[in-house]
């Protein structure tokens, strides 16, 4: 089974250009499924496991097993997706005759409204960076860019200097699956980026370092460092618990939508493949509901 899994992951890597995160997740999902088969069904061990015996009932039993272990439905759905892709590959290689995961219904995912910050809280957070220091100037710049463009952390740290067009206020980012898109940013973000570029040389000794945002050693900053710094500024601003870098992305989308932006345009800015992913931002908060009610209801 290790050979089949290895060949499948190579196929995803070199032919489908899947991201390292996807490869790692699929590897873990398939290993868990194989462990389940060996322990609960075929009991012959990994070396003698016959995937031709796996049918849709086996896959359904596996999902029931995951549900019994209180695994989130989104994680179970991802595991089912991994199994579908794996068996589809095995069918192409004529290792199996059918895809047992194809006819199994995907677990319905829990619906959670995204956490959103008030504009005043965003401003308060941005003001926490100490712009009297080089690192503070850097932090203010990446915070401004996060909110101005709604970027994921991985997209933020992946920005190179050559990706930024300051006059046009545009930045080229690499999203999931290495897909590129152009995202605008505003005057405040431009001002902060210019201030950072003027100070960046204090940290960078290697003139060939392409990264826009670097750490104190002059190397590209990591997603872990950005999260740590973000959490520090949240605590410093005494904001509510649970605010994360992704909350800035949610806030970016929600604030645009509340101001009248087109949902399709927000989809493009966020880099969502499906419009249904963007539609979760169409929820209204309590204050908006009250305002709509008082404005529209004849007895309000």
Secondary structure, DSSP 8 states (H G I E B T S, - for coil): -HHHHHHHHHHHHHTS---HHHHHHHHHHHHHHHHHHHHHT--S-GGG--GGG--HHHHHHHHHHHHHTT--HHHHHHHHHHHHHHHHHHHHTTS-S--TTTTS--------------HHHHHHHHTTS-TTSHHHHHHHHHHHHHHHHT--HHHHHT-BGGGEETTTTEEEEE-GGG-EEEEE--HHHHHHHHHHHHHGGGT---TT--BSSB-TTSSB--HHHHHHHHHHHHHHTT--TT--HHHHHHHHHHHHHHTT--HHHHHHHHT-SSHHHHGGGG---HHHHHHHHHHH-TT-
